[in-house]
Amino acid sequence: MTKPIEVAIAILYRQNQFLMQLRDNIPGILYPGYWGLFGGHIEPGEDPETALKRELMEEIGYSPPTPIKFGCYSEVQVIRHVYYAPLTVDINQLVLNEGWDMGLLTPEQIQQGECYSEKAGQVRPLGFPHQKLLLDFMAQKITA
């Protein structure tokens, strides 16, 4: 039995919208061409919060104020360590270094499970685990 991979994921919010990444539409990656949350693999010896901060710097050049642990979602193949933090800069100040597009999605778009991407020129679906995490987060009404 293989050990599940561990990832750290960020729920970044601003004015009741949530920053999401449209993943590259290439074969071989999980959820190609789907909207997902920023974050990634935890390196050996790295704690989840450190991994989260490193991934956010690599992917969008953003260092969040102190991320707060939201929860841990365990599946057979992956363990997701989920944190949340406000997005304290305008989206145009972020540099997308990984992914096809990024955007601030509304709670309605998250509930619908899809969002239009200008760069893709089409409506793209949300990855199921990411949609579930955001719906759980919104249900707890943590953000203002």
N, CA, C and O atoms as a MOPAC input file, in Angstrom:
PM7 MOZYME 1SCF
protein

 N      0.83500 1    -1.19400 1     0.00000 1
 C      0.00000 1     0.00000 1     0.00000 1
 C      0.87700 1     1.25400 1     0.00000 1
 O      1.78600 1     1.38200 1     0.82000 1
 N      0.60300 1     2.16100 1    -0.90800 1
 C      1.42600 1     3.35900 1    -0.99200 1
 C      0.92000 1     4.41700 1    -0.01300 1
 O     -0.27200 1     4.52400 1     0.27500 1
 N      1.86500 1     5.17600 1     0.47300 1
 C      1.55600 1     6.24500 1     1.41900 1
 C      0.91500 1     7.40800 1     0.65100 1
 O      1.37200 1     7.74600 1    -0.44100 1
 N     -0.13800 1     8.02600 1     1.20800 1
 C     -0.75700 1     9.15500 1     0.49800 1
 C      0.19000 1    10.34900 1     0.42000 1
 O      1.00400 1    10.57200 1     1.31700 1
 N      0.07200 1    11.11100 1    -0.66500 1
 C      0.86000 1    12.33200 1    -0.76400 1
 C      0.20600 1    13.38700 1     0.12800 1
 O     -1.00600 1    13.36200 1     0.34600 1
 N      1.01300 1    14.30500 1     0.63700 1
 C      0.48000 1    15.36600 1     1.47700 1
 C      0.68500 1    16.70300 1     0.78000 1
 O      1.76200 1    16.99700 1     0.25900 1
 N     -0.37700 1    17.50700 1     0.78400 1
 C     -0.33400 1    18.82200 1     0.15700 1
 C     -0.85800 1    19.87000 1     1.14100 1
 O     -1.62100 1    19.56400 1     2.05700 1
 N     -0.43000 1    21.09900 1     0.92600 1
 C     -0.92500 1    22.23900 1     1.69500 1
 C     -1.64300 1    23.16300 1     0.72100 1
 O     -1.10500 1    23.50200 1    -0.33200 1
 N     -2.85700 1    23.56900 1     1.07400 1
 C     -3.71900 1    24.34000 1     0.17800 1
 C     -4.19200 1    25.60700 1     0.88600 1
 O     -4.45100 1    25.59900 1     2.09000 1
 N     -4.30200 1    26.70200 1     0.11900 1
 C     -4.71800 1    27.98800 1     0.69000 1
 C     -6.08600 1    28.41900 1     0.19600 1
 O     -6.35200 1    28.42600 1    -1.00600 1
 N     -6.94700 1    28.77600 1     1.13000 1
 C     -8.18800 1    29.47600 1     0.81500 1
 C     -7.86300 1    30.95300 1     1.03900 1
 O     -7.78000 1    31.41900 1     2.17500 1
 N     -7.68100 1    31.67900 1    -0.06500 1
 C     -7.38000 1    33.11100 1     0.01800 1
 C     -8.62800 1    33.87700 1    -0.38100 1
 O     -9.19600 1    33.63700 1    -1.44600 1
 N     -9.05500 1    34.79500 1     0.46900 1
 C    -10.31300 1    35.49400 1     0.22400 1
 C    -10.12100 1    37.00200 1     0.27300 1
 O     -9.23800 1    37.51800 1     0.95700 1
 N    -10.97500 1    37.69000 1    -0.47400 1
 C    -10.96200 1    39.14900 1    -0.53700 1
 C    -12.37000 1    39.60000 1    -0.90700 1
 O    -12.90400 1    39.20300 1    -1.94300 1
 N    -12.96800 1    40.43000 1    -0.05800 1
 C    -14.30500 1    40.98400 1    -0.32200 1
 C    -15.30500 1    39.89400 1    -0.71300 1
 O    -16.00800 1    40.00900 1    -1.71700 1
 N    -15.35400 1    38.84300 1     0.09300 1
 C    -16.26900 1    37.70900 1    -0.08300 1
 C    -16.10600 1    36.99500 1    -1.43100 1
 O    -17.06100 1    36.42600 1    -1.96100 1
 N    -14.89800 1    37.03300 1    -1.97200 1
 C    -14.55900 1    36.25600 1    -3.16500 1
 C    -13.31700 1    35.43900 1    -2.84100 1
 O    -12.57600 1    35.75400 1    -1.91000 1
 N    -13.10400 1    34.39400 1    -3.61500 1
 C    -12.03600 1    33.44200 1    -3.31400 1
 C    -11.09500 1    33.30200 1    -4.50300 1
 O    -11.52800 1    33.09400 1    -5.63600 1
 N     -9.79900 1    33.41900 1    -4.22500 1
 C     -8.79300 1    33.32500 1    -5.28200 1
 C     -8.61600 1    31.86800 1    -5.69100 1
 O     -8.34400 1    30.99500 1    -4.86700 1
 N     -8.78100 1    31.63300 1    -6.99300 1
 C     -8.59000 1    30.28500 1    -7.51400 1
 C     -7.68200 1    30.31500 1    -8.74200 1
 O     -7.56200 1    31.32400 1    -9.43600 1
 N     -7.05900 1    29.18200 1    -8.97500 1
 C     -6.14900 1    28.99200 1   -10.10400 1
 C     -6.82300 1    28.06800 1   -11.11300 1
 O     -7.35000 1    27.01600 1   -10.75200 1
 N     -6.79800 1    28.47000 1   -12.36900 1
 C     -7.20500 1    27.54700 1   -13.42500 1
 C     -5.96700 1    26.72900 1   -13.76600 1
 O     -4.98800 1    27.24100 1   -14.30800 1
 N     -6.03600 1    25.46000 1   -13.43700 1
 C     -4.87000 1    24.59500 1   -13.62500 1
 C     -4.56200 1    24.42900 1   -15.11600 1
 O     -5.45000 1    24.48900 1   -15.96600 1
 N     -3.27800 1    24.22000 1   -15.40300 1
 C     -2.88200 1    24.00000 1   -16.79100 1
 C     -3.67600 1    22.83200 1   -17.36000 1
 O     -3.96500 1    21.86200 1   -16.66000 1
 N     -4.02100 1    22.93700 1   -18.63000 1
 C     -4.81400 1    21.89100 1   -19.28300 1
 C     -3.87900 1    20.92100 1   -19.99500 1
 O     -3.88300 1    20.80800 1   -21.22100 1
 N     -3.08000 1    20.22600 1   -19.19200 1
 C     -2.12200 1    19.28200 1   -19.75900 1
 C     -2.33900 1    17.90200 1   -19.13900 1
 O     -2.61400 1    17.79000 1   -17.94400 1
 N     -2.21500 1    16.85800 1   -19.95200 1
 C     -2.39300 1    15.50400 1   -19.42800 1
 C     -1.34200 1    15.18200 1   -18.36900 1
 O     -0.23300 1    15.71500 1   -18.38900 1
 N     -1.71100 1    14.31100 1   -17.45500 1
 C     -0.73300 1    13.84600 1   -16.46800 1
 C     -0.77300 1    14.59300 1   -15.15100 1
 O     -0.14600 1    14.15400 1   -14.18600 1
 N     -1.50100 1    15.72500 1   -15.07400 1
 C     -1.63200 1    16.40300 1   -13.79100 1
 C     -3.04900 1    16.15500 1   -13.27100 1
 O     -3.95800 1    15.83900 1   -14.03800 1
 N     -3.21700 1    16.30100 1   -11.98200 1
 C     -4.55600 1    16.15400 1   -11.40700 1
 C     -5.42300 1    17.34000 1   -11.80900 1
 O     -4.97600 1    18.48700 1   -11.78200 1
 N     -6.63400 1    17.06000 1   -12.17100 1
 C     -7.61000 1    18.09600 1   -12.52700 1
 C     -7.09300 1    19.08700 1   -13.58300 1
 O     -7.11700 1    20.29600 1   -13.35400 1
 N     -6.62500 1    18.58400 1   -14.74100 1
 C     -6.16100 1    19.50600 1   -15.78900 1
 C     -7.32200 1    20.36900 1   -16.30600 1
 O     -8.39700 1    19.85400 1   -16.61400 1
 N     -7.09300 1    21.67600 1   -16.39600 1
 C     -8.10400 1    22.58600 1   -16.92200 1
 C     -9.24400 1    22.86600 1   -15.96200 1
 O    -10.27200 1    23.40900 1   -16.36600 1
 N     -9.08100 1    22.50700 1   -14.70800 1
 C    -10.09000 1    22.77600 1   -13.68500 1
 C     -9.64600 1    23.92700 1   -12.79500 1
 O     -8.44900 1    24.16600 1   -12.63200 1
 N    -10.60000 1    24.63500 1   -12.22300 1
 C    -10.30900 1    25.63800 1   -11.19900 1
 C     -9.96900 1    24.90600 1    -9.90400 1
 O    -10.64700 1    23.95500 1    -9.51600 1
 N     -8.91500 1    25.36200 1    -9.24700 1
 C     -8.51700 1    24.77400 1    -7.96800 1
 C     -7.91800 1    25.83900 1    -7.07200 1
 O     -7.76600 1    26.99400 1    -7.46800 1
 N     -7.58300 1    25.43600 1    -5.86800 1
 C     -6.95800 1    26.34700 1    -4.91000 1
 C     -5.44300 1    26.29700 1    -5.08200 1
 O     -4.89100 1    25.29600 1    -5.54100 1
 N     -4.78900 1    27.37300 1    -4.71200 1
 C     -3.33100 1    27.41100 1    -4.79100 1
 C     -2.72900 1    26.58600 1    -3.65800 1
 O     -3.31900 1    26.45100 1    -2.58600 1
 N     -1.56500 1    26.04500 1    -3.91400 1
 C     -0.85700 1    25.22800 1    -2.93000 1
 C     -0.14700 1    24.09900 1    -3.64000 1
 O     -0.07300 1    24.07500 1    -4.86900 1
 N      0.37600 1    23.16100 1    -2.86600 1
 C      1.07200 1    22.05300 1    -3.50200 1
 C      1.69600 1    21.09500 1    -2.51500 1
 O      1.39400 1    21.10800 1    -1.32200 1
 N      2.58200 1    20.25800 1    -3.04900 1
 C      3.19500 1    19.17300 1    -2.28600 1
 C      4.03500 1    19.68300 1    -1.11700 1
 O      4.71400 1    20.70600 1    -1.20800 1
 N      3.96600 1    18.94300 1    -0.03500 1
 C      4.81500 1    19.19900 1     1.12900 1
 C      6.10300 1    18.41000 1     0.92100 1
 O      6.07500 1    17.19600 1     0.71800 1
 N      7.22600 1    19.10900 1     0.97300 1
 C      8.52600 1    18.46000 1     0.78300 1
 C      8.90200 1    17.67000 1     2.04200 1
 O      8.42900 1    17.98300 1     3.13400 1
 N      9.75600 1    16.64000 1     1.88700 1
 C     10.19600 1    15.87200 1     3.07300 1
 C     10.81800 1    16.80500 1     4.12000 1
 O     11.65800 1    17.64600 1     3.80200 1
 N     10.38600 1    16.63600 1     5.37600 1
 C     10.92000 1    17.45000 1     6.46600 1
 C     10.27400 1    18.82200 1     6.60900 1
 O     10.61300 1    19.57500 1     7.52200 1
 N      9.35500 1    19.14900 1     5.72300 1
 C      8.70800 1    20.46500 1     5.73200 1
 C      7.36400 1    20.35200 1     6.47100 1
 O      6.64100 1    19.37100 1     6.29800 1
 N      7.03300 1    21.35600 1     7.29000 1
 C      5.70800 1    21.32400 1     7.91500 1
 C      4.70900 1    21.95400 1     6.94400 1
 O      5.10100 1    22.71100 1     6.05600 1
 N      3.41200 1    21.64100 1     7.11000 1
 C      2.41800 1    22.11300 1     6.13600 1
 C      2.37200 1    23.63800 1     5.95800 1
 O      2.23100 1    24.11300 1     4.83100 1
 N      2.48600 1    24.40100 1     7.02500 1
 C      2.40600 1    25.86100 1     6.89000 1
 C      3.59400 1    26.41300 1     6.10200 1
 O      3.43300 1    27.31900 1     5.28500 1
 N      4.77900 1    25.86900 1     6.34500 1
 C      5.97100 1    26.28400 1     5.59100 1
 C      5.80000 1    25.94300 1     4.11100 1
 O      6.13400 1    26.74400 1     3.23800 1
 N      5.27900 1    24.75200 1     3.84000 1
 C      5.03400 1    24.33700 1     2.45500 1
 C      4.03900 1    25.27800 1     1.78500 1
 O      4.21900 1    25.66900 1     0.63200 1
 N      2.99000 1    25.63600 1     2.51800 1
 C      1.97300 1    26.53600 1     1.97700 1
 C      2.59800 1    27.87600 1     1.57200 1
 O      2.37000 1    28.36600 1     0.46600 1
 N      3.37500 1    28.45200 1     2.46400 1
 C      4.00100 1    29.76000 1     2.18000 1
 C      4.95400 1    29.65700 1     0.99100 1
 O      4.99900 1    30.55400 1     0.14900 1
 N      5.71200 1    28.56600 1     0.92100 1
 C      6.64800 1    28.37700 1    -0.19900 1
 C      5.88100 1    28.25000 1    -1.51600 1
 O      6.23800 1    28.88200 1    -2.51000 1
 N      4.83400 1    27.43600 1    -1.51900 1
 C      4.04400 1    27.23600 1    -2.73700 1
 C      3.39900 1    28.54700 1    -3.20600 1
 O      3.39400 1    28.83600 1    -4.40200 1
 N      2.86200 1    29.33100 1    -2.28500 1
 C      2.23000 1    30.59700 1    -2.67700 1
 C      3.25200 1    31.56900 1    -3.26800 1
 O      2.94300 1    32.29300 1    -4.21400 1
 N      4.46400 1    31.58800 1    -2.71700 1
 C      5.50800 1    32.44800 1    -3.29700 1
 C      5.87600 1    31.95400 1    -4.69400 1
 O      6.04200 1    32.75700 1    -5.61200 1
 N      6.00200 1    30.64700 1    -4.85600 1
 C      6.36100 1    30.08200 1    -6.16600 1
 C      5.26500 1    30.31700 1    -7.20000 1
 O      5.55400 1    30.65200 1    -8.34900 1
 N      4.01200 1    30.14300 1    -6.79800 1
 C      2.90800 1    30.16300 1    -7.75800 1
 C      2.39400 1    31.55600 1    -8.09000 1
 O      2.05500 1    31.83100 1    -9.24100 1
 N      2.32900 1    32.45000 1    -7.08600 1
 C      1.75300 1    33.78400 1    -7.34200 1
 C      2.54600 1    34.93100 1    -6.71100 1
 O      2.10400 1    36.07800 1    -6.76400 1
 N      3.69900 1    34.64600 1    -6.12100 1
 C      4.50500 1    35.70000 1    -5.51700 1
 C      3.81500 1    36.38400 1    -4.35100 1
 O      3.95500 1    37.59300 1    -4.16500 1
 N      3.06800 1    35.61400 1    -3.56100 1
 C      2.30300 1    36.19300 1    -2.45900 1
 C      2.67100 1    35.53600 1    -1.14000 1
 O      2.76000 1    34.31300 1    -1.03000 1
 N      2.88400 1    36.38900 1    -0.13800 1
 C      3.13800 1    35.90700 1     1.21400 1
 C      1.96400 1    36.33700 1     2.08500 1
 O      1.83100 1    37.51800 1     2.40300 1
 N      1.11000 1    35.38800 1     2.47500 1
 C     -0.08200 1    35.76100 1     3.24000 1
 C      0.25700 1    36.14900 1     4.66800 1
 O      1.26800 1    35.71500 1     5.21900 1
 N     -0.61200 1    36.98400 1     5.27000 1
 C     -0.47000 1    37.16100 1     6.71200 1
 C     -0.69800 1    35.78600 1     7.35300 1
 O     -1.11200 1    34.85200 1     6.66600 1
 N     -0.44600 1    35.65400 1     8.60100 1
 C     -0.49500 1    34.36000 1     9.26600 1
 C     -1.66500 1    33.48500 1     8.81900 1
 O     -2.81700 1    33.77700 1     9.14200 1
 N     -1.37200 1    32.39900 1     8.06700 1
 C     -2.44900 1    31.49300 1     7.66400 1
 C     -2.98800 1    30.74000 1     8.87800 1
 O     -2.23800 1    30.40300 1     9.79500 1
 N     -4.28200 1    30.48100 1     8.87400 1
 C     -4.92500 1    29.76100 1     9.96500 1
 C     -5.36500 1    28.39900 1     9.42800 1
 O     -5.93300 1    28.29800 1     8.34100 1
 N     -5.09400 1    27.36600 1    10.20500 1
 C     -5.47100 1    26.00000 1     9.77700 1
 C     -6.99300 1    25.87800 1     9.78100 1
 O     -7.64600 1    26.14800 1    10.78900 1
 N     -7.54300 1    25.47300 1     8.65000 1
 C     -8.98100 1    25.26100 1     8.54100 1
 C     -9.33000 1    23.80900 1     8.82700 1
 O    -10.31300 1    23.51900 1     9.51000 1
 N     -8.52400 1    22.90400 1     8.30200 1
 C     -8.80600 1    21.48700 1     8.51500 1
 C     -7.86200 1    20.61100 1     7.74100 1
 O     -6.98400 1    21.08500 1     7.02000 1
 N     -8.05900 1    19.32800 1     7.90400 1
 C     -7.25700 1    18.33300 1     7.20500 1
 C     -8.22300 1    17.34200 1     6.57100 1
 O     -9.03900 1    16.73100 1     7.26100 1
 N     -8.12600 1    17.18600 1     5.26500 1
 C     -9.01000 1    16.30000 1     4.51200 1
 C     -8.18300 1    15.11000 1     4.02700 1
 O     -7.29100 1    15.26000 1     3.19300 1
 N     -8.48900 1    13.93300 1     4.55900 1
 C     -7.72000 1    12.73500 1     4.21700 1
 C     -8.50900 1    11.83500 1     3.27400 1
 O     -9.67900 1    11.53000 1     3.50500 1
 N     -7.84100 1    11.42300 1     2.21900 1
 C     -8.37200 1    10.43000 1     1.29400 1
 C     -7.31200 1     9.34200 1     1.16200 1
 O     -6.23100 1     9.45600 1     1.73900 1
 N     -7.61000 1     8.30300 1     0.41700 1
 C     -6.66400 1     7.20100 1     0.26400 1
 C     -5.35200 1     7.68000 1    -0.37200 1
 O     -4.26800 1     7.28900 1     0.05900 1
 N     -5.46400 1     8.54000 1    -1.41600 1
 C     -4.27100 1     8.92900 1    -2.17100 1
 C     -3.66700 1    10.26400 1    -1.75300 1
 O     -2.50400 1    10.53100 1    -2.05500 1
 N     -4.43700 1    11.11000 1    -1.06100 1
 C     -3.92600 1    12.44100 1    -0.73300 1
 C     -4.47600 1    12.93600 1     0.60700 1
 O     -5.62700 1    12.68900 1     0.96700 1
 N     -3.61600 1    13.63600 1     1.32000 1
 C     -4.01400 1    14.33100 1     2.54600 1
 C     -3.84300 1    15.81500 1     2.27200 1
 O     -2.74500 1    16.28100 1     1.97000 1
 N     -4.95700 1    16.56200 1     2.38200 1
 C     -4.92400 1    17.99400 1     2.12000 1
 C     -4.95300 1    18.77000 1     3.44000 1
 O     -5.91600 1    18.69000 1     4.20300 1
 N     -3.88000 1    19.52100 1     3.69000 1
 C     -3.82400 1    20.41400 1     4.85200 1
 C     -4.32300 1    21.77300 1     4.34700 1
 O     -3.68700 1    22.38900 1     3.49200 1
 N     -5.44400 1    22.23100 1     4.86900 1
 C     -6.09600 1    23.42100 1     4.33300 1
 C     -5.97400 1    24.58800 1     5.31100 1
 O     -6.29200 1    24.47200 1     6.49400 1
 N     -5.50400 1    25.71000 1     4.77700 1
 C     -5.34500 1    26.94200 1     5.55600 1
 C     -6.15800 1    28.04200 1     4.90700 1
 O     -6.51900 1    27.95400 1     3.73300 1
 N     -6.44600 1    29.08600 1     5.68100 1
 C     -7.09700 1    30.25200 1     5.09200 1
 C     -6.41700 1    31.52300 1     5.56900 1
 O     -5.84200 1    31.57700 1     6.65600 1
 N     -6.50000 1    32.54900 1     4.72400 1
 C     -5.90500 1    33.85300 1     5.01800 1
 C     -6.51400 1    34.87900 1     4.07000 1
 O     -6.93200 1    34.53700 1     2.96400 1
 N     -6.56300 1    36.13300 1     4.50100 1
 C     -7.06000 1    37.14800 1     3.57200 1
 C     -6.04800 1    37.41500 1     2.46100 1
 O     -4.83900 1    37.29700 1     2.66100 1
 N     -6.56100 1    37.77200 1     1.29800 1
 C     -5.72000 1    38.23400 1     0.20100 1
 C     -5.63100 1    39.74300 1     0.38900 1
 O     -6.61700 1    40.45100 1     0.18400 1
 N     -4.47200 1    40.23600 1     0.77200 1
 C     -4.32600 1    41.63600 1     1.17600 1
 C     -3.84100 1    42.54700 1     0.05100 1
 O     -3.58000 1    43.72800 1     0.27900 1
 N     -3.72100 1    42.00900 1    -1.15200 1
 C     -3.30300 1    42.81100 1    -2.30700 1
 C     -4.33700 1    42.64200 1    -3.41200 1
 O     -5.11100 1    41.68500 1    -3.40600 1
 N     -4.34600 1    43.57900 1    -4.36400 1
 C     -5.22400 1    43.42600 1    -5.52100 1
 C     -4.70700 1    42.27000 1    -6.36900 1
 O     -3.51000 1    41.98500 1    -6.40000 1
 N     -5.63400 1    41.61600 1    -7.05400 1
 C     -5.25400 1    40.45700 1    -7.86900 1
 C     -4.24800 1    40.84300 1    -8.95100 1
 O     -3.42700 1    40.01600 1    -9.34900 1
 N     -4.29800 1    42.09200 1    -9.43600 1
 C     -3.34600 1    42.50200 1   -10.48200 1
 C     -1.92600 1    42.68300 1    -9.93800 1
 O     -0.99400 1    42.89500 1   -10.71400 1
 N     -1.75000 1    42.60200 1    -8.62300 1
 C     -0.40400 1    42.65700 1    -8.03800 1
 C      0.22200 1    41.26700 1    -7.91100 1
 O      1.39600 1    41.13400 1    -7.56700 1
 N     -0.57000 1    40.24300 1    -8.19100 1
 C     -0.06100 1    38.87400 1    -8.14400 1
 C      0.52600 1    38.51100 1    -9.49700 1
 O      0.06700 1    39.00000 1   -10.52900 1
 N      1.53700 1    37.65700 1    -9.49500 1
 C      2.15300 1    37.18300 1   -10.72800 1
 C      1.88200 1    35.69200 1   -10.82700 1
 O      2.34900 1    34.90900 1   -10.00000 1
 N      1.12300 1    35.30400 1   -11.84700 1
 C      0.78700 1    33.89500 1   -12.02800 1
 C      1.97100 1    33.17300 1   -12.66400 1
 O      2.22200 1    33.31000 1   -13.86200 1
 N      2.69300 1    32.40500 1   -11.85500 1
 C      3.85600 1    31.65700 1   -12.33800 1
 C      3.51600 1    30.21400 1   -12.66500 1
 O      4.30000 1    29.51800 1   -13.31100 1
 N      2.35400 1    29.76600 1   -12.22300 1
 C      1.95700 1    28.38200 1   -12.44900 1
 C      0.45500 1    28.35500 1   -12.67900 1
 O     -0.31200 1    28.90400 1   -11.88800 1
 N      0.04100 1    27.71900 1   -13.75500 1
 C     -1.37900 1    27.64000 1   -14.06800 1
 C     -1.71700 1    28.40200 1   -15.33300 1
 O     -0.88200 1    29.10000 1   -15.90800 1
 N     -2.96800 1    28.25000 1   -15.75100 1
 C     -3.47500 1    28.81600 1   -16.99800 1
 C     -4.06800 1    30.19400 1   -16.77100 1
 O     -3.92100 1    31.08400 1   -17.60800 1
 N     -4.74000 1    30.37200 1   -15.63500 1
 C     -5.41300 1    31.62400 1   -15.32000 1
 C     -5.64200 1    31.65100 1   -13.81600 1
 O     -5.44400 1    30.64600 1   -13.13300 1
 N     -6.05600 1    32.79600 1   -13.30700 1
 C     -6.47600 1    32.89900 1   -11.91300 1
 C     -7.59800 1    33.92000 1   -11.84900 1
 O     -7.72900 1    34.77300 1   -12.72700 1
 N     -8.39900 1    33.82400 1   -10.80700 1
 C     -9.49800 1    34.76000 1   -10.67500 1
 C    -10.10300 1    34.70600 1    -9.29100 1
 O     -9.90100 1    33.75600 1    -8.53500 1
 N    -10.85700 1    35.75800 1    -8.97700 1
 C    -11.61000 1    35.79500 1    -7.73300 1
 C    -13.01300 1    35.29800 1    -8.03700 1
 O    -13.75100 1    35.93200 1    -8.79100 1
 N    -13.37600 1    34.18200 1    -7.46000 1
 C    -14.67800 1    33.57300 1    -7.71800 1
 C    -15.65200 1    33.93800 1    -6.60800 1
 O    -15.28500 1    34.02000 1    -5.43600 1
 N    -16.88500 1    34.15200 1    -6.99900 1
 C    -17.93400 1    34.47900 1    -6.03900 1
 C    -18.48200 1    33.19400 1    -5.40900 1
 O    -18.30800 1    32.10800 1    -5.96000 1
 N    -19.14000 1    33.32000 1    -4.25900 1
 C    -19.77700 1    32.14000 1    -3.67000 1
 C    -20.76900 1    31.47800 1    -4.63700 1
 O    -20.90000 1    30.25400 1    -4.64000 1
 N    -21.46200 1    32.27000 1    -5.45100 1
 C    -22.41100 1    31.71200 1    -6.42100 1
 C    -21.70000 1    30.85200 1    -7.46200 1
 O    -22.17800 1    29.77200 1    -7.80800 1
 N    -20.56400 1    31.32800 1    -7.96100 1
 C    -19.79700 1    30.55000 1    -8.94700 1
 C    -19.28300 1    29.25000 1    -8.32500 1
 O    -19.26300 1    28.20500 1    -8.97500 1
 N    -18.87300 1    29.32900 1    -7.07500 1
 C    -18.38000 1    28.13400 1    -6.39200 1
 C    -19.51600 1    27.12300 1    -6.22600 1
 O    -19.32000 1    25.92800 1    -6.44600 1
 N    -20.69200 1    27.59600 1    -5.84100 1
 C    -21.84100 1    26.69200 1    -5.69200 1
 C    -22.23700 1    26.07600 1    -7.03400 1
 O    -22.61500 1    24.90600 1    -7.09100 1
 N    -22.15400 1    26.86100 1    -8.11900 1
 C    -22.49000 1    26.34600 1    -9.45400 1
 C    -21.44300 1    25.34700 1    -9.94100 1
 O    -21.74500 1    24.46900 1   -10.74800 1
 N    -20.21500 1    25.48400 1    -9.45000 1
 C    -19.16100 1    24.54500 1    -9.82900 1
 C    -18.48400 1    24.84300 1   -11.14100 1
 O    -17.86100 1    23.96400 1   -11.73600 1
 N    -18.60200 1    26.10500 1   -11.61300 1
 C    -17.92200 1    26.47500 1   -12.85700 1
 C    -17.74200 1    27.98700 1   -12.90500 1
 O    -18.44400 1    28.74000 1   -12.22900 1
 N    -16.77900 1    28.40800 1   -13.72600 1
 C    -16.49700 1    29.83300 1   -13.87100 1
 C    -15.84700 1    30.07900 1   -15.23300 1
 O    -15.05900 1    29.26700 1   -15.71700 1
 N    -16.19200 1    31.20900 1   -15.83500 1
 C    -15.59900 1    31.59300 1   -17.12100 1
 C    -14.15400 1    32.04800 1   -16.90400 1
 O    -13.85300 1    32.74600 1   -15.93600 1
 N    -13.28500 1    31.65200 1   -17.79700 1
 C    -11.89400 1    32.10700 1   -17.79300 1
 C    -11.64600 1    32.90200 1   -19.06400 1
 O    -11.84400 1    32.40400 1   -20.17300 1
 N    -11.20900 1    34.14100 1   -18.89000 1
 C    -10.90000 1    34.96900 1   -20.05400 1
 C     -9.73600 1    34.37200 1   -20.85900 1
 O     -9.78500 1    34.33900 1   -22.08900 1
 N     -8.70900 1    33.90800 1   -20.17400 1
 C     -7.54700 1    33.34300 1   -20.86900 1
 C     -7.90100 1    32.07400 1   -21.62400 1
 O     -7.40900 1    31.84700 1   -22.72900 1
 N     -8.75800 1    31.24000 1   -21.03000 1
 C     -9.17200 1    30.00500 1   -21.70500 1
 C    -10.25100 1    30.29000 1   -22.74500 1
 O    -10.42100 1    29.52500 1   -23.69300 1
 N    -10.97800 1    31.39000 1   -22.56700 1
 C    -12.05400 1    31.73600 1   -23.47900 1
 C    -13.26000 1    30.82400 1   -23.34800 1
 O    -14.03200 1    30.66700 1   -24.29500 1
 N    -13.42500 1    30.22400 1   -22.18100 1
 C    -14.53400 1    29.29500 1   -21.97700 1
 C    -14.82600 1    29.11700 1   -20.48600 1
 O    -14.01800 1    29.46100 1   -19.62400 1
 N    -15.99700 1    28.57100 1   -20.22100 1
 C    -16.36600 1    28.21700 1   -18.85000 1
 C    -15.64100 1    26.92200 1   -18.50400 1
 O    -15.66900 1    25.95900 1   -19.27000 1
 N    -14.99500 1    26.90900 1   -17.34600 1
 C    -14.25000 1    25.72700 1   -16.91100 1
 C    -14.80100 1    25.27400 1   -15.55600 1
 O    -15.23600 1    26.10100 1   -14.75400 1
 N    -14.78300 1    23.95800 1   -15.30100 1
 C    -15.32300 1    23.44200 1   -14.03400 1
 C    -14.36700 1    23.62200 1   -12.86100 1
 O    -13.16300 1    23.80000 1   -13.04400 1
 N    -14.92300 1    23.57400 1   -11.66400 1
 C    -14.10900 1    23.54200 1   -10.44700 1
 C    -13.77400 1    22.09000 1   -10.14300 1
 O    -14.59000 1    21.19300 1   -10.35600 1
 N    -12.55900 1    21.87000 1    -9.64200 1
 C    -12.19600 1    20.53300 1    -9.18100 1
 C    -13.06500 1    20.17900 1    -7.98200 1
 O    -13.25600 1    21.00500 1    -7.09000 1
 N    -13.59400 1    18.96000 1    -7.95500 1
 C    -14.52100 1    18.58300 1    -6.89600 1
 C    -13.98100 1    18.80000 1    -5.48300 1
 O    -14.68200 1    19.38900 1    -4.66000 1
 N    -12.74600 1    18.34300 1    -5.16200 1
 C    -12.28600 1    18.52800 1    -3.78000 1
 C    -12.17400 1    20.00800 1    -3.41000 1
 O    -12.43700 1    20.38700 1    -2.26800 1
 N    -11.79000 1    20.83100 1    -4.36400 1
 C    -11.61900 1    22.26300 1    -4.09300 1
 C    -12.98200 1    22.92300 1    -3.87100 1
 O    -13.13800 1    23.76600 1    -2.98700 1
 N    -13.95300 1    22.53300 1    -4.67500 1
 C    -15.29900 1    23.05300 1    -4.49500 1
 C    -15.83000 1    22.65900 1    -3.10900 1
 O    -16.41400 1    23.48500 1    -2.40700 1
 N    -15.62600 1    21.39900 1    -2.72300 1
 C    -16.09800 1    20.92400 1    -1.42200 1
 C    -15.43900 1    21.70300 1    -0.28300 1
 O    -16.11900 1    22.09700 1     0.66600 1
 N    -14.13500 1    21.92900 1    -0.36300 1
 C    -13.42800 1    22.68300 1     0.68000 1
 C    -14.02000 1    24.08200 1     0.82400 1
 O    -14.25400 1    24.55300 1     1.93600 1
 N    -14.25900 1    24.73800 1    -0.30400 1
 C    -14.79900 1    26.09500 1    -0.26400 1
 C    -16.23400 1    26.11800 1     0.24600 1
 O    -16.60700 1    27.02500 1     0.99100 1
 N    -17.03500 1    25.14600 1    -0.13700 1
 C    -18.40900 1    25.08200 1     0.36600 1
 C    -18.40700 1    24.85000 1     1.87800 1
 O    -19.20200 1    25.45200 1     2.59900 1
 N    -17.51500 1    23.97800 1     2.35900 1
 C    -17.38500 1    23.75700 1     3.80600 1
 C    -16.97100 1    25.04900 1     4.50400 1
 O    -17.50200 1    25.40000 1     5.55800 1
 N    -16.02200 1    25.74400 1     3.90200 1
 C    -15.51000 1    26.99400 1     4.47500 1
 C    -16.62000 1    28.04300 1     4.53600 1
 O    -16.80900 1    28.69600 1     5.56200 1
 N    -17.35000 1    28.20000 1     3.43600 1
 C    -18.43400 1    29.19600 1     3.39100 1
 C    -19.54400 1    28.83500 1     4.37100 1
 O    -20.17600 1    29.72600 1     4.93800 1
 N    -19.79200 1    27.54200 1     4.57900 1
 C    -20.83700 1    27.10900 1     5.50100 1
 C    -20.51400 1    27.51500 1     6.93600 1
 O    -21.41500 1    27.71100 1     7.75200 1
 N    -19.22000 1    27.64000 1     7.23500 1
 C    -18.83000 1    28.04900 1     8.57700 1
 C    -18.81300 1    29.57000 1     8.74400 1
 O    -18.60600 1    30.08300 1     9.84300 1
 N    -19.03400 1    30.28400 1     7.62700 1
 C    -19.11700 1    31.75200 1     7.63700 1
 C    -17.94300 1    32.39200 1     8.40100 1
 O    -18.13100 1    33.25100 1     9.26300 1
 N    -16.75800 1    31.95100 1     8.06000 1
 C    -15.55800 1    32.47500 1     8.73600 1
 C    -15.23100 1    33.86800 1     8.20800 1
 O    -14.81000 1    34.73400 1     8.97500 1
 N    -15.41900 1    34.09600 1     6.90200 1
 C    -15.04800 1    35.38200 1     6.31700 1
 C    -16.18200 1    36.39600 1     6.49500 1
 O    -17.34900 1    36.03700 1     6.65900 1
 N    -15.80500 1    37.63900 1     6.45700 1
 C    -16.80600 1    38.71400 1     6.58900 1
 C    -17.35800 1    39.09800 1     5.22500 1
 O    -18.21000 1    39.98200 1     5.13000 1

